[in-house]
Structures are given as structure tokens and as C-alpha cells.
């Protein structure tokens, strides 16, 4: 069982790396009053199942407006 999803046979999970957030990105988000950091990944892989940590489509964080 994963996150309260009864009956699922998936056990994958995406671990989003925080280590790719640079000090410069933190400064930009902190200094821009209406900025947050965002990362966008594909949620599924070729077999139609949930993405897992080793198959992330991106590890690139970026500042965006709220």
C-alpha cells in the first residue's frame, strides 16, 4: 500500500532531488517577493506506470511567479 491507495500494485515513487537547488536559485526566490521554485517532471513512464526516482525527466528547478 502506498499513500493510502488500497489495491494498487505499484510501489514506485519519484524522489525529487533538492540537491539541484543552487544558492543562486534560493537567492532569486527569496529576493523576488512573488517567486517560488518549481520543477516539472513527467508523471508516468513508458509502461504507463508512475515514474520512479531513477527515471526523472528533469532535475532542473526554476523560479516562477506564484
Phi and psi in radians as a Rosetta constraint file:
Dihedral C 1 N 2 CA 2 C 2 CIRCULARHARMONIC -2.305 0.35
Dihedral N 2 CA 2 C 2 N 3 CIRCULARHARMONIC 2.162 0.35
Dihedral C 2 N 3 CA 3 C 3 CIRCULARHARMONIC 0.873 0.35
Dihedral N 3 CA 3 C 3 N 4 CIRCULARHARMONIC 0.704 0.35
Dihedral C 3 N 4 CA 4 C 4 CIRCULARHARMONIC 1.305 0.35
Dihedral N 4 CA 4 C 4 N 5 CIRCULARHARMONIC 0.223 0.35
Dihedral C 4 N 5 CA 5 C 5 CIRCULARHARMONIC -1.572 0.35
Dihedral N 5 CA 5 C 5 N 6 CIRCULARHARMONIC 1.688 0.35
Dihedral C 5 N 6 CA 6 C 6 CIRCULARHARMONIC -1.277 0.35
Dihedral N 6 CA 6 C 6 N 7 CIRCULARHARMONIC 2.454 0.35
Dihedral C 6 N 7 CA 7 C 7 CIRCULARHARMONIC 1.443 0.35
Dihedral N 7 CA 7 C 7 N 8 CIRCULARHARMONIC 0.051 0.35
Dihedral C 7 N 8 CA 8 C 8 CIRCULARHARMONIC -1.462 0.35
Dihedral N 8 CA 8 C 8 N 9 CIRCULARHARMONIC 2.566 0.35
Dihedral C 8 N 9 CA 9 C 9 CIRCULARHARMONIC -1.813 0.35
Dihedral N 9 CA 9 C 9 N 10 CIRCULARHARMONIC 0.057 0.35
Dihedral C 9 N 10 CA 10 C 10 CIRCULARHARMONIC -1.463 0.35
Dihedral N 10 CA 10 C 10 N 11 CIRCULARHARMONIC 2.473 0.35
Dihedral C 10 N 11 CA 11 C 11 CIRCULARHARMONIC -2.271 0.35
Dihedral N 11 CA 11 C 11 N 12 CIRCULARHARMONIC 0.238 0.35
Dihedral C 11 N 12 CA 12 C 12 CIRCULARHARMONIC -1.435 0.35
Dihedral N 12 CA 12 C 12 N 13 CIRCULARHARMONIC 2.726 0.35
Dihedral C 12 N 13 CA 13 C 13 CIRCULARHARMONIC -2.670 0.35
Dihedral N 13 CA 13 C 13 N 14 CIRCULARHARMONIC 2.586 0.35
Dihedral C 13 N 14 CA 14 C 14 CIRCULARHARMONIC -1.655 0.35
Dihedral N 14 CA 14 C 14 N 15 CIRCULARHARMONIC 2.118 0.35
Dihedral C 14 N 15 CA 15 C 15 CIRCULARHARMONIC -1.764 0.35
Dihedral N 15 CA 15 C 15 N 16 CIRCULARHARMONIC 1.979 0.35
Dihedral C 15 N 16 CA 16 C 16 CIRCULARHARMONIC -1.493 0.35
Dihedral N 16 CA 16 C 16 N 17 CIRCULARHARMONIC 2.115 0.35
Dihedral C 16 N 17 CA 17 C 17 CIRCULARHARMONIC -1.274 0.35
Dihedral N 17 CA 17 C 17 N 18 CIRCULARHARMONIC 2.173 0.35
Dihedral C 17 N 18 CA 18 C 18 CIRCULARHARMONIC -1.489 0.35
Dihedral N 18 CA 18 C 18 N 19 CIRCULARHARMONIC -0.258 0.35
Dihedral C 18 N 19 CA 19 C 19 CIRCULARHARMONIC -1.189 0.35
Dihedral N 19 CA 19 C 19 N 20 CIRCULARHARMONIC -0.248 0.35
Dihedral C 19 N 20 CA 20 C 20 CIRCULARHARMONIC -1.573 0.35
Dihedral N 20 CA 20 C 20 N 21 CIRCULARHARMONIC 0.037 0.35
Dihedral C 20 N 21 CA 21 C 21 CIRCULARHARMONIC -1.439 0.35
Dihedral N 21 CA 21 C 21 N 22 CIRCULARHARMONIC 2.023 0.35
Dihedral C 21 N 22 CA 22 C 22 CIRCULARHARMONIC -1.526 0.35
Dihedral N 22 CA 22 C 22 N 23 CIRCULARHARMONIC 2.795 0.35
Dihedral C 22 N 23 CA 23 C 23 CIRCULARHARMONIC -0.994 0.35
Dihedral N 23 CA 23 C 23 N 24 CIRCULARHARMONIC -0.614 0.35
Dihedral C 23 N 24 CA 24 C 24 CIRCULARHARMONIC -1.113 0.35
Dihedral N 24 CA 24 C 24 N 25 CIRCULARHARMONIC -0.735 0.35
Dihedral C 24 N 25 CA 25 C 25 CIRCULARHARMONIC -1.110 0.35
Dihedral N 25 CA 25 C 25 N 26 CIRCULARHARMONIC -0.701 0.35
Dihedral C 25 N 26 CA 26 C 26 CIRCULARHARMONIC -1.087 0.35
Dihedral N 26 CA 26 C 26 N 27 CIRCULARHARMONIC -0.772 0.35
Dihedral C 26 N 27 CA 27 C 27 CIRCULARHARMONIC -1.047 0.35
Dihedral N 27 CA 27 C 27 N 28 CIRCULARHARMONIC -0.806 0.35
Dihedral C 27 N 28 CA 28 C 28 CIRCULARHARMONIC -1.057 0.35
Dihedral N 28 CA 28 C 28 N 29 CIRCULARHARMONIC -0.767 0.35
Dihedral C 28 N 29 CA 29 C 29 CIRCULARHARMONIC -1.195 0.35
Dihedral N 29 CA 29 C 29 N 30 CIRCULARHARMONIC -0.656 0.35
Dihedral C 29 N 30 CA 30 C 30 CIRCULARHARMONIC -1.251 0.35
Dihedral N 30 CA 30 C 30 N 31 CIRCULARHARMONIC -0.699 0.35
Dihedral C 30 N 31 CA 31 C 31 CIRCULARHARMONIC -1.363 0.35
Dihedral N 31 CA 31 C 31 N 32 CIRCULARHARMONIC -0.504 0.35
Dihedral C 31 N 32 CA 32 C 32 CIRCULARHARMONIC -1.541 0.35
Dihedral N 32 CA 32 C 32 N 33 CIRCULARHARMONIC 1.935 0.35
Dihedral C 32 N 33 CA 33 C 33 CIRCULARHARMONIC -1.036 0.35
Dihedral N 33 CA 33 C 33 N 34 CIRCULARHARMONIC -0.503 0.35
Dihedral C 33 N 34 CA 34 C 34 CIRCULARHARMONIC -1.951 0.35
Dihedral N 34 CA 34 C 34 N 35 CIRCULARHARMONIC 0.454 0.35
Dihedral C 34 N 35 CA 35 C 35 CIRCULARHARMONIC -1.878 0.35
Dihedral N 35 CA 35 C 35 N 36 CIRCULARHARMONIC 2.529 0.35
Dihedral C 35 N 36 CA 36 C 36 CIRCULARHARMONIC -2.297 0.35
Dihedral N 36 CA 36 C 36 N 37 CIRCULARHARMONIC 2.888 0.35
Dihedral C 36 N 37 CA 37 C 37 CIRCULARHARMONIC -1.657 0.35
Dihedral N 37 CA 37 C 37 N 38 CIRCULARHARMONIC 2.411 0.35
Dihedral C 37 N 38 CA 38 C 38 CIRCULARHARMONIC -2.353 0.35
Dihedral N 38 CA 38 C 38 N 39 CIRCULARHARMONIC 2.553 0.35
Dihedral C 38 N 39 CA 39 C 39 CIRCULARHARMONIC -2.305 0.35
Dihedral N 39 CA 39 C 39 N 40 CIRCULARHARMONIC 2.463 0.35
Dihedral C 39 N 40 CA 40 C 40 CIRCULARHARMONIC -2.135 0.35
Dihedral N 40 CA 40 C 40 N 41 CIRCULARHARMONIC 2.220 0.35
Dihedral C 40 N 41 CA 41 C 41 CIRCULARHARMONIC -2.274 0.35
Dihedral N 41 CA 41 C 41 N 42 CIRCULARHARMONIC 2.778 0.35
Dihedral C 41 N 42 CA 42 C 42 CIRCULARHARMONIC -1.291 0.35
Dihedral N 42 CA 42 C 42 N 43 CIRCULARHARMONIC 2.394 0.35
Dihedral C 42 N 43 CA 43 C 43 CIRCULARHARMONIC -1.574 0.35
Dihedral N 43 CA 43 C 43 N 44 CIRCULARHARMONIC -0.287 0.35
Dihedral C 43 N 44 CA 44 C 44 CIRCULARHARMONIC -2.240 0.35
Dihedral N 44 CA 44 C 44 N 45 CIRCULARHARMONIC 2.785 0.35
Dihedral C 44 N 45 CA 45 C 45 CIRCULARHARMONIC -2.006 0.35
Dihedral N 45 CA 45 C 45 N 46 CIRCULARHARMONIC -3.069 0.35
Dihedral C 45 N 46 CA 46 C 46 CIRCULARHARMONIC -0.926 0.35
Dihedral N 46 CA 46 C 46 N 47 CIRCULARHARMONIC -0.626 0.35
Dihedral C 46 N 47 CA 47 C 47 CIRCULARHARMONIC -1.424 0.35
Dihedral N 47 CA 47 C 47 N 48 CIRCULARHARMONIC 0.057 0.35
Dihedral C 47 N 48 CA 48 C 48 CIRCULARHARMONIC 1.529 0.35
Dihedral N 48 CA 48 C 48 N 49 CIRCULARHARMONIC -0.081 0.35
Dihedral C 48 N 49 CA 49 C 49 CIRCULARHARMONIC -1.514 0.35
Dihedral N 49 CA 49 C 49 N 50 CIRCULARHARMONIC 3.060 0.35
Dihedral C 49 N 50 CA 50 C 50 CIRCULARHARMONIC -1.177 0.35
Dihedral N 50 CA 50 C 50 N 51 CIRCULARHARMONIC 2.564 0.35
Dihedral C 50 N 51 CA 51 C 51 CIRCULARHARMONIC -1.140 0.35
Dihedral N 51 CA 51 C 51 N 52 CIRCULARHARMONIC 2.619 0.35
Dihedral C 51 N 52 CA 52 C 52 CIRCULARHARMONIC -2.045 0.35
Dihedral N 52 CA 52 C 52 N 53 CIRCULARHARMONIC 2.897 0.35
Dihedral C 52 N 53 CA 53 C 53 CIRCULARHARMONIC -0.969 0.35
Dihedral N 53 CA 53 C 53 N 54 CIRCULARHARMONIC -0.644 0.35
Dihedral C 53 N 54 CA 54 C 54 CIRCULARHARMONIC -1.359 0.35
Dihedral N 54 CA 54 C 54 N 55 CIRCULARHARMONIC -0.104 0.35
Dihedral C 54 N 55 CA 55 C 55 CIRCULARHARMONIC -2.078 0.35
Dihedral N 55 CA 55 C 55 N 56 CIRCULARHARMONIC 0.458 0.35
Dihedral C 55 N 56 CA 56 C 56 CIRCULARHARMONIC -1.103 0.35
Dihedral N 56 CA 56 C 56 N 57 CIRCULARHARMONIC 2.428 0.35
Dihedral C 56 N 57 CA 57 C 57 CIRCULARHARMONIC -1.382 0.35
Dihedral N 57 CA 57 C 57 N 58 CIRCULARHARMONIC -0.313 0.35
Dihedral C 57 N 58 CA 58 C 58 CIRCULARHARMONIC -2.725 0.35
Dihedral N 58 CA 58 C 58 N 59 CIRCULARHARMONIC 2.591 0.35
Dihedral C 58 N 59 CA 59 C 59 CIRCULARHARMONIC -2.225 0.35
Dihedral N 59 CA 59 C 59 N 60 CIRCULARHARMONIC 0.356 0.35
Dihedral C 59 N 60 CA 60 C 60 CIRCULARHARMONIC -1.668 0.35
Dihedral N 60 CA 60 C 60 N 61 CIRCULARHARMONIC 1.982 0.35
Dihedral C 60 N 61 CA 61 C 61 CIRCULARHARMONIC -1.507 0.35
Dihedral N 61 CA 61 C 61 N 62 CIRCULARHARMONIC 2.633 0.35
Dihedral C 61 N 62 CA 62 C 62 CIRCULARHARMONIC -2.573 0.35
Dihedral N 62 CA 62 C 62 N 63 CIRCULARHARMONIC 2.591 0.35
Dihedral C 62 N 63 CA 63 C 63 CIRCULARHARMONIC -1.356 0.35
Dihedral N 63 CA 63 C 63 N 64 CIRCULARHARMONIC 2.376 0.35
Dihedral C 63 N 64 CA 64 C 64 CIRCULARHARMONIC -2.398 0.35
Dihedral N 64 CA 64 C 64 N 65 CIRCULARHARMONIC 2.779 0.35
Dihedral C 64 N 65 CA 65 C 65 CIRCULARHARMONIC -1.296 0.35
Dihedral N 65 CA 65 C 65 N 66 CIRCULARHARMONIC 2.498 0.35
